[in-house]
Amino acid sequence: MNTTEILTLFDYNYWASARIMGAALQLTPAQFNAPNTAGHGSLRGTLVHLLTAAITWRTRLEHVERPPESACATPQDFQQAWDAEEQRMRAYLRRLSDADLQARVAYQTSKGVPYEDPIWQVLMQLFNHGTQHRAEAAAMLTDFNHSPGDVDMIIYFREKAAP
């Protein structure tokens, strides 16, 4: 795993998340908060979980204090919080070298269990975690007749290559 590959994965990650958010912004607040059996109880719950995980992992990687959670009561609130976190993560990723990816990061889980993992594995966990919850969000959005469309990685590559 090298920095070019990590940056590509996260570029895709943010592209796919933007499709989810574009569809979510079409929902009413009631739909955004409507109970659902998939994900984390609602579209809002699923997206907040995704954001919380992104912030948690980035702050562990950077050894900085985790900021207070945002309420994200509306899709617009969530979009603002997501955009801010995306910028912080992209800045972190741009600072990494290939050697940095092999370094280990020590952290504690939310239950206080200590772990130490290679940075590249933590980043892959964060990437994969996003894939799972975007799929849940896409299903919920489709149920509200606001499908985000195809979020497959090959579509991202094709769009990126198109003139």
C-alpha positions as CSV (number, residue, x, y, z in Angstrom):
1,M,0.0,0.0,0.0
2,N,1.4,3.4,-0.9
3,T,0.2,7.0,-0.6
4,T,-1.0,7.2,-4.2
5,E,-3.3,4.2,-3.7
6,I,-4.6,5.6,-0.3
7,L,-5.3,9.0,-1.9
8,T,-7.2,7.2,-4.8
9,L,-9.3,5.2,-2.3
10,F,-10.2,8.3,-0.3
11,D,-10.9,10.3,-3.5
12,Y,-13.4,7.6,-4.4
13,N,-14.7,7.5,-0.8
14,Y,-15.5,11.2,-0.9
15,W,-16.9,11.0,-4.4
16,A,-19.3,8.3,-3.4
17,S,-20.2,10.1,-0.2
18,A,-21.0,13.2,-2.2
19,R,-23.5,11.2,-4.2
20,I,-25.2,10.0,-1.0
21,M,-25.3,13.6,0.4
22,G,-26.7,15.0,-2.9
23,A,-29.6,12.6,-2.5
24,A,-30.0,13.2,1.2
25,L,-30.2,16.9,0.7
26,Q,-33.5,16.2,-1.2
27,L,-35.1,14.7,1.8
28,T,-37.4,16.4,4.3
29,P,-36.2,16.5,7.9
30,A,-38.9,13.9,8.7
31,Q,-37.5,11.5,6.1
32,F,-33.9,12.2,7.3
33,N,-34.8,11.2,10.8
34,A,-37.4,8.5,10.0
35,P,-36.9,5.2,11.8
36,N,-35.3,2.5,9.7
37,T,-34.2,-1.1,10.4
38,A,-31.0,-0.7,8.3
39,G,-27.9,1.0,9.6
40,H,-28.1,3.0,12.8
41,G,-31.9,3.5,13.1
42,S,-32.4,6.2,10.5
43,L,-30.5,7.8,7.6
44,R,-29.4,10.5,10.0
45,G,-28.2,7.9,12.5
46,T,-26.3,6.1,9.8
47,L,-24.6,9.2,8.4
48,V,-23.8,10.5,11.9
49,H,-22.2,7.1,12.7
50,L,-20.1,7.4,9.5
51,L,-19.0,10.9,10.4
52,T,-18.2,10.0,14.0
53,A,-16.1,7.0,12.9
54,A,-14.2,9.2,10.5
55,I,-13.5,11.8,13.1
56,T,-12.5,9.2,15.7
57,W,-10.0,7.4,13.4
58,R,-8.5,10.7,12.1
59,T,-8.0,12.0,15.6
60,R,-6.4,8.7,16.7
61,L,-4.0,8.9,13.7
62,E,-3.1,12.5,14.4
63,H,-3.0,12.1,18.2
64,V,-5.3,15.1,18.7
65,E,-8.3,15.5,21.0
66,R,-11.6,14.6,19.5
67,P,-13.9,17.6,19.0
68,P,-17.4,17.6,20.5
69,E,-20.1,15.9,18.4
70,S,-22.2,17.9,16.0
71,A,-26.0,17.6,16.3
72,C,-26.5,17.2,12.6
73,A,-30.3,17.6,12.9
74,T,-30.8,18.2,9.2
75,P,-29.1,17.0,6.0
76,Q,-27.7,20.5,5.6
77,D,-26.1,20.4,9.1
78,F,-24.6,17.0,8.3
79,Q,-23.3,18.2,4.9
80,Q,-21.4,21.1,6.7
81,A,-19.9,18.8,9.3
82,W,-19.0,16.2,6.7
83,D,-17.3,18.8,4.4
84,A,-15.2,20.1,7.3
85,E,-14.1,16.6,8.3
86,E,-13.3,15.7,4.7
87,Q,-10.9,18.7,4.5
88,R,-9.2,17.8,7.8
89,M,-8.7,14.1,6.6
90,R,-7.5,15.2,3.1
91,A,-4.9,17.5,4.8
92,Y,-3.8,14.6,7.0
93,L,-3.5,12.2,4.0
94,R,-1.5,14.7,2.0
95,R,1.1,14.9,4.7
96,L,1.7,11.1,4.7
97,S,4.7,9.4,3.0
98,D,4.9,5.8,1.9
99,A,7.0,5.1,5.0
100,D,4.5,6.8,7.2
101,L,1.9,4.2,6.1
102,Q,4.0,1.4,7.5
103,A,4.4,3.1,10.9
104,R,2.2,1.9,13.7
105,V,-0.3,4.0,15.6
106,A,-1.2,3.3,19.2
107,Y,-4.7,4.1,20.4
108,Q,-7.4,3.0,22.7
109,T,-10.9,1.9,21.6
110,S,-13.9,3.7,23.0
111,K,-14.0,1.0,25.7
112,G,-10.4,1.7,26.7
113,V,-8.8,-1.3,25.0
114,P,-5.3,-0.5,23.8
115,Y,-4.3,-1.4,20.2
116,E,-1.4,-0.7,17.9
117,D,-1.8,-1.1,14.1
118,P,-0.1,0.0,10.9
119,I,-1.5,3.3,9.7
120,W,-2.3,1.8,6.3
121,Q,-4.5,-0.8,8.0
122,V,-6.4,1.9,10.0
123,L,-7.0,3.8,6.8
124,M,-8.2,0.7,5.0
125,Q,-10.6,0.0,7.9
126,L,-12.0,3.6,7.7
127,F,-12.4,3.2,3.9
128,N,-14.2,-0.1,4.2
129,H,-16.4,1.1,7.0
130,G,-17.6,3.9,4.7
131,T,-18.5,1.5,2.0
132,Q,-20.7,-0.5,4.3
133,H,-22.6,2.4,5.7
134,R,-22.9,4.2,2.3
135,A,-24.6,1.0,1.0
136,E,-27.1,1.2,3.9
137,A,-27.7,4.9,3.3
138,A,-28.2,4.3,-0.4
139,A,-30.9,1.7,0.3
140,M,-32.7,4.1,2.6
141,L,-32.5,6.9,0.1
142,T,-33.8,4.6,-2.6
143,D,-36.8,3.8,-0.3
144,F,-37.5,7.5,-0.2
145,N,-37.3,7.6,-4.1
146,H,-34.1,9.6,-3.9
147,S,-31.5,7.0,-5.1
148,P,-28.0,8.3,-5.1
149,G,-27.4,6.3,-8.3
150,D,-24.5,4.0,-8.9
151,V,-21.7,4.4,-6.4
152,D,-19.4,1.6,-7.7
153,M,-15.8,2.4,-7.9
154,I,-15.6,1.7,-11.6
155,I,-18.1,4.5,-12.2
156,Y,-15.8,6.8,-10.3
157,F,-12.9,5.8,-12.4
158,R,-14.9,6.2,-15.7
159,E,-16.1,9.7,-14.6
160,K,-12.7,10.7,-13.6
161,A,-11.2,9.6,-16.9
162,A,-13.9,11.3,-19.0
163,P,-12.9,14.6,-20.7
